[in-house]
Amino acid sequence: MEGVNAWNLDGEEKIEKTFLFKDFAEAIAFVNKVGAIAESEGHHPDIFIFDFKKVRTTLTTHAIGGLSENDFILAAKIDEILRN
């Protein structure tokens, strides 16, 4: 958990983070960027858009029923989107 910024541990199976944007268009643009990274990594998060400008992203490795190193790698790459 030390390697990812403000992601929350949900039990022992998932990490999640909610991102807030200025509007719906910015939220959708973020989701599209996350989707592209996830597809290239072959590791797909659950993504939920709510309140029109918030995006909750949940990471887990379904194949093992819990967290793997890939979840934390993808979390760091998702955080990097906002730094660019």
Secondary structure, 3 states (H helix, E strand, C coil): CCCCCCCEEECCCEEEEEEECCCHHHHHHHHHHHHHHHHHHCCCCEEEEECCCEEEEEECECCCCECCHHHHHHHHHHHHHHHC
